[in-house]
Amino acid sequence: MEVRLTEAGYAACEQHAVPEEAGENALLAVLTAAEKRTLADLLRKLVVAAESGATVP
């Protein structure tokens, strides 16, 4: 089964994404480029662990 957004659904997603992205950018503005890379690396590690079903030792 394939599911796709209608044009109205796509427009609604885009309308929601714009203010959300602005909020994220404002939140991350206090971080340096190096800190943003570190944050991205750590978040990636958490996602990979969660997707693999890893447990805390």
mmCIF entry with sequence, helices, sheets and N, C-alpha, C, O atoms, coordinates in Angstrom:
data_MODEL
# 
_entry.id   MODEL 
# 
_entity.id                         1 
_entity.type                       polymer 
_entity.pdbx_number_of_molecules   1 
# 
_entity_poly.entity_id                      1 
_entity_poly.type                           'polypeptide(L)' 
_entity_poly.nstd_linkage                   no 
_entity_poly.nstd_monomer                   no 
_entity_poly.pdbx_seq_one_letter_code       MEVRLTEAGYAACEQHAVPEEAGENALLAVLTAAEKRTLADLLRKLVVAAESGATVP 
_entity_poly.pdbx_seq_one_letter_code_can   MEVRLTEAGYAACEQHAVPEEAGENALLAVLTAAEKRTLADLLRKLVVAAESGATVP 
_entity_poly.pdbx_strand_id                 A 
# 
loop_
_entity_poly_seq.entity_id 
_entity_poly_seq.num 
_entity_poly_seq.mon_id 
_entity_poly_seq.hetero 
1 1  MET n 
1 2  GLU n 
1 3  VAL n 
1 4  ARG n 
1 5  LEU n 
1 6  THR n 
1 7  GLU n 
1 8  ALA n 
1 9  GLY n 
1 10 TYR n 
1 11 ALA n 
1 12 ALA n 
1 13 CYS n 
1 14 GLU n 
1 15 GLN n 
1 16 HIS n 
1 17 ALA n 
1 18 VAL n 
1 19 PRO n 
1 20 GLU n 
1 21 GLU n 
1 22 ALA n 
1 23 GLY n 
1 24 GLU n 
1 25 ASN n 
1 26 ALA n 
1 27 LEU n 
1 28 LEU n 
1 29 ALA n 
1 30 VAL n 
1 31 LEU n 
1 32 THR n 
1 33 ALA n 
1 34 ALA n 
1 35 GLU n 
1 36 LYS n 
1 37 ARG n 
1 38 THR n 
1 39 LEU n 
1 40 ALA n 
1 41 ASP n 
1 42 LEU n 
1 43 LEU n 
1 44 ARG n 
1 45 LYS n 
1 46 LEU n 
1 47 VAL n 
1 48 VAL n 
1 49 ALA n 
1 50 ALA n 
1 51 GLU n 
1 52 SER n 
1 53 GLY n 
1 54 ALA n 
1 55 THR n 
1 56 VAL n 
1 57 PRO n 
# 
_struct_asym.id          A 
_struct_asym.entity_id   1 
# 
loop_
_struct_conf.conf_type_id 
_struct_conf.id 
_struct_conf.pdbx_PDB_helix_id 
_struct_conf.beg_label_comp_id 
_struct_conf.beg_label_asym_id 
_struct_conf.beg_label_seq_id 
_struct_conf.pdbx_beg_PDB_ins_code 
_struct_conf.end_label_comp_id 
_struct_conf.end_label_asym_id 
_struct_conf.end_label_seq_id 
_struct_conf.pdbx_end_PDB_ins_code 
_struct_conf.beg_auth_comp_id 
_struct_conf.beg_auth_asym_id 
_struct_conf.beg_auth_seq_id 
_struct_conf.end_auth_comp_id 
_struct_conf.end_auth_asym_id 
_struct_conf.end_auth_seq_id 
_struct_conf.pdbx_PDB_helix_class 
_struct_conf.details 
_struct_conf.pdbx_PDB_helix_length 
HELX_P HELX_P1 AA1 GLU A 7  ? LEU A 28 ? GLU A 7  LEU A 28 1 ? 22 
HELX_P HELX_P2 AA2 ALA A 33 ? SER A 52 ? ALA A 33 SER A 52 1 ? 20 
# 
_struct_conf_type.id          HELX_P 
_struct_conf_type.criteria    ? 
_struct_conf_type.reference   ? 
# 
loop_
_atom_site.group_PDB 
_atom_site.id 
_atom_site.type_symbol 
_atom_site.label_atom_id 
_atom_site.label_alt_id 
_atom_site.label_comp_id 
_atom_site.label_asym_id 
_atom_site.label_entity_id 
_atom_site.label_seq_id 
_atom_site.pdbx_PDB_ins_code 
_atom_site.Cartn_x 
_atom_site.Cartn_y 
_atom_site.Cartn_z 
_atom_site.occupancy 
_atom_site.B_iso_or_equiv 
_atom_site.pdbx_formal_charge 
_atom_site.auth_seq_id 
_atom_site.auth_comp_id 
_atom_site.auth_asym_id 
_atom_site.auth_atom_id 
_atom_site.pdbx_PDB_model_num 
ATOM 1   N N  . MET A 1 1  ? 0.835  -1.163 0.000  1.00 0.00 ? 1  MET A N  1 
ATOM 2   C CA . MET A 1 1  ? 0.000  0.000  0.000  1.00 0.00 ? 1  MET A CA 1 
ATOM 3   C C  . MET A 1 1  ? 0.889  1.237  0.000  1.00 0.00 ? 1  MET A C  1 
ATOM 4   O O  . MET A 1 1  ? 1.857  1.315  0.757  1.00 0.00 ? 1  MET A O  1 
ATOM 5   N N  . GLU A 1 2  ? 0.570  2.162  -0.816 1.00 0.00 ? 2  GLU A N  1 
ATOM 6   C CA . GLU A 1 2  ? 1.317  3.413  -0.884 1.00 0.00 ? 2  GLU A CA 1 
ATOM 7   C C  . GLU A 1 2  ? 0.407  4.552  -0.439 1.00 0.00 ? 2  GLU A C  1 
ATOM 8   O O  . GLU A 1 2  ? -0.734 4.674  -0.886 1.00 0.00 ? 2  GLU A O  1 
ATOM 9   N N  . VAL A 1 3  ? 0.939  5.374  0.447  1.00 0.00 ? 3  VAL A N  1 
ATOM 10  C CA . VAL A 1 3  ? 0.170  6.507  0.969  1.00 0.00 ? 3  VAL A CA 1 
ATOM 11  C C  . VAL A 1 3  ? 0.900  7.783  0.601  1.00 0.00 ? 3  VAL A C  1 
ATOM 12  O O  . VAL A 1 3  ? 2.118  7.870  0.762  1.00 0.00 ? 3  VAL A O  1 
ATOM 13  N N  . ARG A 1 4  ? 0.178  8.765  0.113  1.00 0.00 ? 4  ARG A N  1 
ATOM 14  C CA . ARG A 1 4  ? 0.775  10.040 -0.264 1.00 0.00 ? 4  ARG A CA 1 
ATOM 15  C C  . ARG A 1 4  ? -0.079 11.180 0.272  1.00 0.00 ? 4  ARG A C  1 
ATOM 16  O O  . ARG A 1 4  ? -1.294 11.054 0.425  1.00 0.00 ? 4  ARG A O  1 
ATOM 17  N N  . LEU A 1 5  ? 0.582  12.285 0.551  1.00 0.00 ? 5  LEU A N  1 
ATOM 18  C CA . LEU A 1 5  ? -0.140 13.482 0.963  1.00 0.00 ? 5  LEU A CA 1 
ATOM 19  C C  . LEU A 1 5  ? -0.845 14.111 -0.234 1.00 0.00 ? 5  LEU A C  1 
ATOM 20  O O  . LEU A 1 5  ? -0.341 14.087 -1.356 1.00 0.00 ? 5  LEU A O  1 
ATOM 21  N N  . THR A 1 6  ? -2.004 14.665 0.028  1.00 0.00 ? 6  THR A N  1 
ATOM 22  C CA . THR A 1 6  ? -2.661 15.464 -0.996 1.00 0.00 ? 6  THR A CA 1 
ATOM 23  C C  . THR A 1 6  ? -1.940 16.806 -1.066 1.00 0.00 ? 6  THR A C  1 
ATOM 24  O O  . THR A 1 6  ? -1.080 17.092 -0.233 1.00 0.00 ? 6  THR A O  1 
ATOM 25  N N  . GLU A 1 7  ? -2.278 17.619 -2.039 1.00 0.00 ? 7  GLU A N  1 
ATOM 26  C CA . GLU A 1 7  ? -1.678 18.951 -2.121 1.00 0.00 ? 7  GLU A CA 1 
ATOM 27  C C  . GLU A 1 7  ? -2.008 19.751 -0.870 1.00 0.00 ? 7  GLU A C  1 
ATOM 28  O O  . GLU A 1 7  ? -1.161 20.482 -0.358 1.00 0.00 ? 7  GLU A O  1 
ATOM 29  N N  . ALA A 1 8  ? -3.240 19.615 -0.373 1.00 0.00 ? 8  ALA A N  1 
ATOM 30  C CA . ALA A 1 8  ? -3.630 20.327 0.847  1.00 0.00 ? 8  ALA A CA 1 
ATOM 31  C C  . ALA A 1 8  ? -2.843 19.808 2.045  1.00 0.00 ? 8  ALA A C  1 
ATOM 32  O O  . ALA A 1 8  ? -2.442 20.592 2.905  1.00 0.00 ? 8  ALA A O  1 
ATOM 33  N N  . GLY A 1 9  ? -2.620 18.518 2.113  1.00 0.00 ? 9  GLY A N  1 
ATOM 34  C CA . GLY A 1 9  ? -1.839 17.943 3.198  1.00 0.00 ? 9  GLY A CA 1 
ATOM 35  C C  . GLY A 1 9  ? -0.398 18.399 3.168  1.00 0.00 ? 9  GLY A C  1 
ATOM 36  O O  . GLY A 1 9  ? 0.191  18.702 4.206  1.00 0.00 ? 9  GLY A O  1 
ATOM 37  N N  . TYR A 1 10 ? 0.165  18.447 1.980  1.00 0.00 ? 10 TYR A N  1 
ATOM 38  C CA . TYR A 1 10 ? 1.542  18.922 1.827  1.00 0.00 ? 10 TYR A CA 1 
ATOM 39  C C  . TYR A 1 10 ? 1.637  20.389 2.251  1.00 0.00 ? 10 TYR A C  1 
ATOM 40  O O  . TYR A 1 10 ? 2.576  20.776 2.946  1.00 0.00 ? 10 TYR A O  1 
ATOM 41  N N  . ALA A 1 11 ? 0.669  21.199 1.835  1.00 0.00 ? 11 ALA A N  1 
ATOM 42  C CA . ALA A 1 11 ? 0.664  22.620 2.192  1.00 0.00 ? 11 ALA A CA 1 
ATOM 43  C C  . ALA A 1 11 ? 0.551  22.786 3.702  1.00 0.00 ? 11 ALA A C  1 
ATOM 44  O O  . ALA A 1 11 ? 1.204  23.659 4.274  1.00 0.00 ? 11 ALA A O  1 
ATOM 45  N N  . ALA A 1 12 ? -0.263 21.967 4.354  1.00 0.00 ? 12 ALA A N  1 
ATOM 46  C CA . ALA A 1 12 ? -0.417 22.041 5.807  1.00 0.00 ? 12 ALA A CA 1 
ATOM 47  C C  . ALA A 1 12 ? 0.891  21.684 6.504  1.00 0.00 ? 12 ALA A C  1 
ATOM 48  O O  . ALA A 1 12 ? 1.253  22.324 7.492  1.00 0.00 ? 12 ALA A O  1 
ATOM 49  N N  . CYS A 1 13 ? 1.595  20.691 6.019  1.00 0.00 ? 13 CYS A N  1 
ATOM 50  C CA . CYS A 1 13 ? 2.894  20.309 6.597  1.00 0.00 ? 13 CYS A CA 1 
ATOM 51  C C  . CYS A 1 13 ? 3.899  21.435 6.435  1.00 0.00 ? 13 CYS A C  1 
ATOM 52  O O  . CYS A 1 13 ? 4.627  21.759 7.373  1.00 0.00 ? 13 CYS A O  1 
ATOM 53  N N  . GLU A 1 14 ? 3.946  22.028 5.265  1.00 0.00 ? 14 GLU A N  1 
ATOM 54  C CA . GLU A 1 14 ? 4.865  23.125 5.010  1.00 0.00 ? 14 GLU A CA 1 
ATOM 55  C C  . GLU A 1 14 ? 4.552  24.326 5.904  1.00 0.00 ? 14 GLU A C  1 
ATOM 56  O O  . GLU A 1 14 ? 5.459  24.982 6.417  1.00 0.00 ? 14 GLU A O  1 
ATOM 57  N N  . GLN A 1 15 ? 3.287  24.599 6.080  1.00 0.00 ? 15 GLN A N  1 
ATOM 58  C CA . GLN A 1 15 ? 2.875  25.734 6.907  1.00 0.00 ? 15 GLN A CA 1 
ATOM 59  C C  . GLN A 1 15 ? 3.325  25.527 8.355  1.00 0.00 ? 15 GLN A C  1 
ATOM 60  O O  . GLN A 1 15 ? 3.707  26.484 9.030  1.00 0.00 ? 15 GLN A O  1 
ATOM 61  N N  . HIS A 1 16 ? 3.282  24.300 8.825  1.00 0.00 ? 16 HIS A N  1 
ATOM 62  C CA . HIS A 1 16 ? 3.702  23.986 10.184 1.00 0.00 ? 16 HIS A CA 1 
ATOM 63  C C  . HIS A 1 16 ? 5.227  23.986 10.303 1.00 0.00 ? 16 HIS A C  1 
ATOM 64  O O  . HIS A 1 16 ? 5.767  24.374 11.339 1.00 0.00 ? 16 HIS A O  1 
ATOM 65  N N  . ALA A 1 17 ? 5.910  23.561 9.267  1.00 0.00 ? 17 ALA A N  1 
ATOM 66  C CA . ALA A 1 17 ? 7.364  23.400 9.330  1.00 0.00 ? 17 ALA A CA 1 
ATOM 67  C C  . ALA A 1 17 ? 8.094  24.736 9.401  1.00 0.00 ? 17 ALA A C  1 
ATOM 68  O O  . ALA A 1 17 ? 9.137  24.826 10.047 1.00 0.00 ? 17 ALA A O  1 
ATOM 69  N N  . VAL A 1 18 ? 7.582  25.757 8.765  1.00 0.00 ? 18 VAL A N  1 
ATOM 70  C CA . VAL A 1 18 ? 8.287  27.044 8.720  1.00 0.00 ? 18 VAL A CA 1 
ATOM 71  C C  . VAL A 1 18 ? 8.488  27.631 10.114 1.00 0.00 ? 18 VAL A C  1 
ATOM 72  O O  . VAL A 1 18 ? 9.624  27.944 10.469 1.00 0.00 ? 18 VAL A O  1 
ATOM 73  N N  . PRO A 1 19 ? 7.424  27.798 10.931 1.00 0.00 ? 19 PRO A N  1 
ATOM 74  C CA . PRO A 1 19 ? 7.660  28.352 12.274 1.00 0.00 ? 19 PRO A CA 1 
ATOM 75  C C  . PRO A 1 19 ? 8.471  27.401 13.164 1.00 0.00 ? 19 PRO A C  1 
ATOM 76  O O  . PRO A 1 19 ? 9.237  27.847 14.018 1.00 0.00 ? 19 PRO A O  1 
ATOM 77  N N  . GLU A 1 20 ? 8.303  26.117 12.964 1.00 0.00 ? 20 GLU A N  1 
ATOM 78  C CA . GLU A 1 20 ? 9.069  25.149 13.757 1.00 0.00 ? 20 GLU A CA 1 
ATOM 79  C C  . GLU A 1 20 ? 10.552 25.269 13.459 1.00 0.00 ? 20 GLU A C  1 
ATOM 80  O O  . GLU A 1 20 ? 11.379 25.230 14.371 1.00 0.00 ? 20 GLU A O  1 
ATOM 81  N N  . GLU A 1 21 ? 10.888 25.414 12.194 1.00 0.00 ? 21 GLU A N  1 
ATOM 82  C CA . GLU A 1 21 ? 12.294 25.558 11.807 1.00 0.00 ? 21 GLU A CA 1 
ATOM 83  C C  . GLU A 1 21 ? 12.883 26.855 12.372 1.00 0.00 ? 21 GLU A C  1 
ATOM 84  O O  . GLU A 1 21 ? 14.032 26.878 12.812 1.00 0.00 ? 21 GLU A O  1 
ATOM 85  N N  . ALA A 1 22 ? 12.102 27.920 12.358 1.00 0.00 ? 22 ALA A N  1 
ATOM 86  C CA . ALA A 1 22 ? 12.568 29.188 12.915 1.00 0.00 ? 22 ALA A CA 1 
ATOM 87  C C  . ALA A 1 22 ? 12.845 29.046 14.411 1.00 0.00 ? 22 ALA A C  1 
ATOM 88  O O  . ALA A 1 22 ? 13.821 29.595 14.923 1.00 0.00 ? 22 ALA A O  1 
ATOM 89  N N  . GLY A 1 23 ? 11.983 28.311 15.105 1.00 0.00 ? 23 GLY A N  1 
ATOM 90  C CA . GLY A 1 23 ? 12.187 28.082 16.530 1.00 0.00 ? 23 GLY A CA 1 
ATOM 91  C C  . GLY A 1 23 ? 13.433 27.262 16.798 1.00 0.00 ? 23 GLY A C  1 
ATOM 92  O O  . GLY A 1 23 ? 14.188 27.553 17.726 1.00 0.00 ? 23 GLY A O  1 
ATOM 93  N N  . GLU A 1 24 ? 13.649 26.236 15.984 1.00 0.00 ? 24 GLU A N  1 
ATOM 94  C CA . GLU A 1 24 ? 14.847 25.410 16.138 1.00 0.00 ? 24 GLU A CA 1 
ATOM 95  C C  . GLU A 1 24 ? 16.106 26.236 15.890 1.00 0.00 ? 24 GLU A C  1 
ATOM 96  O O  . GLU A 1 24 ? 17.087 26.125 16.626 1.00 0.00 ? 24 GLU A O  1 
ATOM 97  N N  . ASN A 1 25 ? 16.067 27.062 14.850 1.00 0.00 ? 25 ASN A N  1 
ATOM 98  C CA . ASN A 1 25 ? 17.233 27.898 14.543 1.00 0.00 ? 25 ASN A CA 1 
ATOM 99  C C  . ASN A 1 25 ? 17.530 28.867 15.675 1.00 0.00 ? 25 ASN A C  1 
ATOM 100 O O  . ASN A 1 25 ? 18.692 29.091 16.013 1.00 0.00 ? 25 ASN A O  1 
ATOM 101 N N  . ALA A 1 26 ? 16.485 29.446 16.266 1.00 0.00 ? 26 ALA A N  1 
ATOM 102 C CA . ALA A 1 26 ? 16.684 30.366 17.384 1.00 0.00 ? 26 ALA A CA 1 
ATOM 103 C C  . ALA A 1 26 ? 17.273 29.632 18.578 1.00 0.00 ? 26 ALA A C  1 
ATOM 104 O O  . ALA A 1 26 ? 18.154 30.161 19.256 1.00 0.00 ? 26 ALA A O  1 
ATOM 105 N N  . LEU A 1 27 ? 16.803 28.431 18.841 1.00 0.00 ? 27 LEU A N  1 
ATOM 106 C CA . LEU A 1 27 ? 17.298 27.639 19.958 1.00 0.00 ? 27 LEU A CA 1 
ATOM 107 C C  . LEU A 1 27 ? 18.768 27.265 19.774 1.00 0.00 ? 27 LEU A C  1 
ATOM 108 O O  . LEU A 1 27 ? 19.554 27.312 20.721 1.00 0.00 ? 27 LEU A O  1 
ATOM 109 N N  . LEU A 1 28 ? 19.125 26.898 18.560 1.00 0.00 ? 28 LEU A N  1 
ATOM 110 C CA . LEU A 1 28 ? 20.492 26.452 18.278 1.00 0.00 ? 28 LEU A CA 1 
ATOM 111 C C  . LEU A 1 28 ? 21.468 27.603 18.045 1.00 0.00 ? 28 LEU A C  1 
ATOM 112 O O  . LEU A 1 28 ? 22.674 27.375 17.956 1.00 0.00 ? 28 LEU A O  1 
ATOM 113 N N  . ALA A 1 29 ? 20.972 28.820 17.948 1.00 0.00 ? 29 ALA A N  1 
ATOM 114 C CA . ALA A 1 29 ? 21.820 29.969 17.655 1.00 0.00 ? 29 ALA A CA 1 
ATOM 115 C C  . ALA A 1 29 ? 22.895 30.203 18.717 1.00 0.00 ? 29 ALA A C  1 
ATOM 116 O O  . ALA A 1 29 ? 23.927 30.809 18.431 1.00 0.00 ? 29 ALA A O  1 
ATOM 117 N N  . VAL A 1 30 ? 22.659 29.731 19.928 1.00 0.00 ? 30 VAL A N  1 
ATOM 118 C CA . VAL A 1 30 ? 23.641 29.933 21.004 1.00 0.00 ? 30 VAL A CA 1 
ATOM 119 C C  . VAL A 1 30 ? 24.821 28.976 20.906 1.00 0.00 ? 30 VAL A C  1 
ATOM 120 O O  . VAL A 1 30 ? 25.819 29.157 21.603 1.00 0.00 ? 30 VAL A O  1 
ATOM 121 N N  . LEU A 1 31 ? 24.723 27.966 20.057 1.00 0.00 ? 31 LEU A N  1 
ATOM 122 C CA . LEU A 1 31 ? 25.792 26.976 19.925 1.00 0.00 ? 31 LEU A CA 1 
ATOM 123 C C  . LEU A 1 31 ? 26.777 27.371 18.831 1.00 0.00 ? 31 LEU A C  1 
ATOM 124 O O  . LEU A 1 31 ? 26.399 27.965 17.822 1.00 0.00 ? 31 LEU A O  1 
ATOM 125 N N  . THR A 1 32 ? 28.032 27.035 19.046 1.00 0.00 ? 32 THR A N  1 
ATOM 126 C CA . THR A 1 32 ? 29.038 27.224 18.003 1.00 0.00 ? 32 THR A CA 1 
ATOM 127 C C  . THR A 1 32 ? 28.865 26.110 16.967 1.00 0.00 ? 32 THR A C  1 
ATOM 128 O O  . THR A 1 32 ? 28.136 25.144 17.194 1.00 0.00 ? 32 THR A O  1 
ATOM 129 N N  . ALA A 1 33 ? 29.533 26.258 15.849 1.00 0.00 ? 33 ALA A N  1 
ATOM 130 C CA . ALA A 1 33 ? 29.473 25.223 14.809 1.00 0.00 ? 33 ALA A CA 1 
ATOM 131 C C  . ALA A 1 33 ? 29.960 23.885 15.350 1.00 0.00 ? 33 ALA A C  1 
ATOM 132 O O  . ALA A 1 33 ? 29.373 22.844 15.054 1.00 0.00 ? 33 ALA A O  1 
ATOM 133 N N  . ALA A 1 34 ? 31.023 23.907 16.138 1.00 0.00 ? 34 ALA A N  1 
ATOM 134 C CA . ALA A 1 34 ? 31.560 22.662 16.714 1.00 0.00 ? 34 ALA A CA 1 
ATOM 135 C C  . ALA A 1 34 ? 30.546 22.037 17.671 1.00 0.00 ? 34 ALA A C  1 
ATOM 136 O O  . ALA A 1 34 ? 30.375 20.818 17.689 1.00 0.00 ? 34 ALA A O  1 
ATOM 137 N N  . GLU A 1 35 ? 29.884 22.861 18.454 1.00 0.00 ? 35 GLU A N  1 
ATOM 138 C CA . GLU A 1 35 ? 28.880 22.345 19.392 1.00 0.00 ? 35 GLU A CA 1 
ATOM 139 C C  . GLU A 1 35 ? 27.684 21.751 18.645 1.00 0.00 ? 35 GLU A C  1 
ATOM 140 O O  . GLU A 1 35 ? 27.123 20.741 19.069 1.00 0.00 ? 35 GLU A O  1 
ATOM 141 N N  . LYS A 1 36 ? 27.304 22.373 17.550 1.00 0.00 ? 36 LYS A N  1 
ATOM 142 C CA . LYS A 1 36 ? 26.202 21.841 16.735 1.00 0.00 ? 36 LYS A CA 1 
ATOM 143 C C  . LYS A 1 36 ? 26.569 20.488 16.154 1.00 0.00 ? 36 LYS A C  1 
ATOM 144 O O  . LYS A 1 36 ? 25.734 19.586 16.101 1.00 0.00 ? 36 LYS A O  1 
ATOM 145 N N  . ARG A 1 37 ? 27.822 20.340 15.714 1.00 0.00 ? 37 ARG A N  1 
ATOM 146 C CA . ARG A 1 37 ? 28.274 19.041 15.190 1.00 0.00 ? 37 ARG A CA 1 
ATOM 147 C C  . ARG A 1 37 ? 28.253 17.989 16.293 1.00 0.00 ? 37 ARG A C  1 
ATOM 148 O O  . ARG A 1 37 ? 27.823 16.858 16.068 1.00 0.00 ? 37 ARG A O  1 
ATOM 149 N N  . THR A 1 38 ? 28.717 18.360 17.484 1.00 0.00 ? 38 THR A N  1 
ATOM 150 C CA . THR A 1 38 ? 28.711 17.430 18.616 1.00 0.00 ? 38 THR A CA 1 
ATOM 151 C C  . THR A 1 38 ? 27.288 17.014 18.958 1.00 0.00 ? 38 THR A C  1 
ATOM 152 O O  . THR A 1 38 ? 27.014 15.833 19.169 1.00 0.00 ? 38 THR A O  1 
ATOM 153 N N  . LEU A 1 39 ? 26.386 17.983 19.011 1.00 0.00 ? 39 LEU A N  1 
ATOM 154 C CA . LEU A 1 39 ? 24.985 17.685 19.294 1.00 0.00 ? 39 LEU A CA 1 
ATOM 155 C C  . LEU A 1 39 ? 24.413 16.736 18.254 1.00 0.00 ? 39 LEU A C  1 
ATOM 156 O O  . LEU A 1 39 ? 23.741 15.766 18.602 1.00 0.00 ? 39 LEU A O  1 
ATOM 157 N N  . ALA A 1 40 ? 24.674 17.007 16.977 1.00 0.00 ? 40 ALA A N  1 
ATOM 158 C CA . ALA A 1 40 ? 24.182 16.151 15.903 1.00 0.00 ? 40 ALA A CA 1 
ATOM 159 C C  . ALA A 1 40 ? 24.738 14.739 16.033 1.00 0.00 ? 40 ALA A C  1 
ATOM 160 O O  . ALA A 1 40 ? 24.009 13.766 15.839 1.00 0.00 ? 40 ALA A O  1 
ATOM 161 N N  . ASP A 1 41 ? 26.017 14.617 16.358 1.00 0.00 ? 41 ASP A N  1 
ATOM 162 C CA . ASP A 1 41 ? 26.635 13.295 16.538 1.00 0.00 ? 41 ASP A CA 1 
ATOM 163 C C  . ASP A 1 41 ? 25.984 12.539 17.694 1.00 0.00 ? 41 ASP A C  1 
ATOM 164 O O  . ASP A 1 41 ? 25.687 11.350 17.575 1.00 0.00 ? 41 ASP A O  1 
ATOM 165 N N  . LEU A 1 42 ? 25.767 13.223 18.801 1.00 0.00 ? 42 LEU A N  1 
ATOM 166 C CA . LEU A 1 42 ? 25.158 12.577 19.960 1.00 0.00 ? 42 LEU A CA 1 
ATOM 167 C C  . LEU A 1 42 ? 23.711 12.168 19.680 1.00 0.00 ? 42 LEU A C  1 
ATOM 168 O O  . LEU A 1 42 ? 23.290 11.076 20.061 1.00 0.00 ? 42 LEU A O  1 
ATOM 169 N N  . LEU A 1 43 ? 22.961 13.027 19.025 1.00 0.00 ? 43 LEU A N  1 
ATOM 170 C CA . LEU A 1 43 ? 21.580 12.681 18.685 1.00 0.00 ? 43 LEU A CA 1 
ATOM 171 C C  . LEU A 1 43 ? 21.527 11.499 17.722 1.00 0.00 ? 43 LEU A C  1 
ATOM 172 O O  . LEU A 1 43 ? 20.671 10.624 17.850 1.00 0.00 ? 43 LEU A O  1 
ATOM 173 N N  . ARG A 1 44 ? 22.448 11.477 16.756 1.00 0.00 ? 44 ARG A N  1 
ATOM 174 C CA . ARG A 1 44 ? 22.521 10.347 15.821 1.00 0.00 ? 44 ARG A CA 1 
ATOM 175 C C  . ARG A 1 44 ? 22.798 9.055  16.580 1.00 0.00 ? 44 ARG A C  1 
ATOM 176 O O  . ARG A 1 44 ? 22.196 8.022  16.289 1.00 0.00 ? 44 ARG A O  1 
ATOM 177 N N  . LYS A 1 45 ? 23.705 9.110  17.550 1.00 0.00 ? 45 LYS A N  1 
ATOM 178 C CA . LYS A 1 45 ? 24.047 7.935  18.348 1.00 0.00 ? 45 LYS A CA 1 
ATOM 179 C C  . LYS A 1 45 ? 22.830 7.442  19.130 1.00 0.00 ? 45 LYS A C  1 
ATOM 180 O O  . LYS A 1 45 ? 22.591 6.238  19.217 1.00 0.00 ? 45 LYS A O  1 
ATOM 181 N N  . LEU A 1 46 ? 22.068 8.367  19.694 1.00 0.00 ? 46 LEU A N  1 
ATOM 182 C CA . LEU A 1 46 ? 20.861 7.990  20.432 1.00 0.00 ? 46 LEU A CA 1 
ATOM 183 C C  . LEU A 1 46 ? 19.811 7.352  19.525 1.00 0.00 ? 46 LEU A C  1 
ATOM 184 O O  . LEU A 1 46 ? 19.174 6.368  19.903 1.00 0.00 ? 46 LEU A O  1 
ATOM 185 N N  . VAL A 1 47 ? 19.632 7.911  18.334 1.00 0.00 ? 47 VAL A N  1 
ATOM 186 C CA . VAL A 1 47 ? 18.653 7.363  17.402 1.00 0.00 ? 47 VAL A CA 1 
ATOM 187 C C  . VAL A 1 47 ? 19.051 5.956  16.970 1.00 0.00 ? 47 VAL A C  1 
ATOM 188 O O  . VAL A 1 47 ? 18.214 5.054  16.934 1.00 0.00 ? 47 VAL A O  1 
ATOM 189 N N  . VAL A 1 48 ? 20.323 5.770  16.644 1.00 0.00 ? 48 VAL A N  1 
ATOM 190 C CA . VAL A 1 48 ? 20.804 4.451  16.223 1.00 0.00 ? 48 VAL A CA 1 
ATOM 191 C C  . VAL A 1 48 ? 20.585 3.433  17.344 1.00 0.00 ? 48 VAL A C  1 
ATOM 192 O O  . VAL A 1 48 ? 20.140 2.312  17.095 1.00 0.00 ? 48 VAL A O  1 
ATOM 193 N N  . ALA A 1 49 ? 20.898 3.827  18.569 1.00 0.00 ? 49 ALA A N  1 
ATOM 194 C CA . ALA A 1 49 ? 20.730 2.919  19.708 1.00 0.00 ? 49 ALA A CA 1 
ATOM 195 C C  . ALA A 1 49 ? 19.257 2.584  19.908 1.00 0.00 ? 49 ALA A C  1 
ATOM 196 O O  . ALA A 1 49 ? 18.909 1.429  20.153 1.00 0.00 ? 49 ALA A O  1 
ATOM 197 N N  . ALA A 1 50 ? 18.399 3.579  19.805 1.00 0.00 ? 50 ALA A N  1 
ATOM 198 C CA . ALA A 1 50 ? 16.967 3.352  20.006 1.00 0.00 ? 50 ALA A CA 1 
ATOM 199 C C  . ALA A 1 50 ? 16.404 2.448  18.907 1.00 0.00 ? 50 ALA A C  1 
ATOM 200 O O  . ALA A 1 50 ? 15.579 1.576  19.182 1.00 0.00 ? 50 ALA A O  1 
ATOM 201 N N  . GLU A 1 51 ? 16.841 2.651  17.684 1.00 0.00 ? 51 GLU A N  1 
ATOM 202 C CA . GLU A 1 51 ? 16.355 1.839  16.576 1.00 0.00 ? 51 GLU A CA 1 
ATOM 203 C C  . GLU A 1 51 ? 16.848 0.409  16.636 1.00 0.00 ? 51 GLU A C  1 
ATOM 204 O O  . GLU A 1 51 ? 16.193 -0.504 16.133 1.00 0.00 ? 51 GLU A O  1 
ATOM 205 N N  . SER A 1 52 ? 18.006 0.214  17.252 1.00 0.00 ? 52 SER A N  1 
ATOM 206 C CA . SER A 1 52 ? 18.561 -1.141 17.327 1.00 0.00 ? 52 SER A CA 1 
ATOM 207 C C  . SER A 1 52 ? 18.030 -1.900 18.546 1.00 0.00 ? 52 SER A C  1 
ATOM 208 O O  . SER A 1 52 ? 18.278 -3.095 18.703 1.00 0.00 ? 52 SER A O  1 
ATOM 209 N N  . GLY A 1 53 ? 17.297 -1.187 19.402 1.00 0.00 ? 53 GLY A N  1 
ATOM 210 C CA . GLY A 1 53 ? 16.776 -1.831 20.594 1.00 0.00 ? 53 GLY A CA 1 
ATOM 211 C C  . GLY A 1 53 ? 17.796 -1.964 21.692 1.00 0.00 ? 53 GLY A C  1 
ATOM 212 O O  . GLY A 1 53 ? 17.632 -2.776 22.603 1.00 0.00 ? 53 GLY A O  1 
ATOM 213 N N  . ALA A 1 54 ? 18.853 -1.175 21.617 1.00 0.00 ? 54 ALA A N  1 
ATOM 214 C CA . ALA A 1 54 ? 19.918 -1.241 22.623 1.00 0.00 ? 54 ALA A CA 1 
ATOM 215 C C  . ALA A 1 54 ? 19.375 -0.910 24.003 1.00 0.00 ? 54 ALA A C  1 
ATOM 216 O O  . ALA A 1 54 ? 18.468 -0.091 24.152 1.00 0.00 ? 54 ALA A O  1 
ATOM 217 N N  . THR A 1 55 ? 19.940 -1.555 25.000 1.00 0.00 ? 55 THR A N  1 
ATOM 218 C CA . THR A 1 55 ? 19.544 -1.279 26.381 1.00 0.00 ? 55 THR A CA 1 
ATOM 219 C C  . THR A 1 55 ? 20.736 -0.713 27.131 1.00 0.00 ? 55 THR A C  1 
ATOM 220 O O  . THR A 1 55 ? 21.887 -0.877 26.726 1.00 0.00 ? 55 THR A O  1 
ATOM 221 N N  . VAL A 1 56 ? 20.436 -0.055 28.213 1.00 0.00 ? 56 VAL A N  1 
ATOM 222 C CA . VAL A 1 56 ? 21.496 0.519  29.040 1.00 0.00 ? 56 VAL A CA 1 
ATOM 223 C C  . VAL A 1 56 ? 22.159 -0.596 29.825 1.00 0.00 ? 56 VAL A C  1 
ATOM 224 O O  . VAL A 1 56 ? 21.470 -1.417 30.431 1.00 0.00 ? 56 VAL A O  1 
ATOM 225 N N  . PRO A 1 57 ? 23.510 -0.643 29.825 1.00 0.00 ? 57 PRO A N  1 
ATOM 226 C CA . PRO A 1 57 ? 24.194 -1.726 30.545 1.00 0.00 ? 57 PRO A CA 1 
ATOM 227 C C  . PRO A 1 57 ? 24.036 -1.601 32.042 1.00 0.00 ? 57 PRO A C  1 
ATOM 228 O O  . PRO A 1 57 ? 24.552 -2.433 32.789 1.00 0.00 ? 57 PRO A O  1 
# 
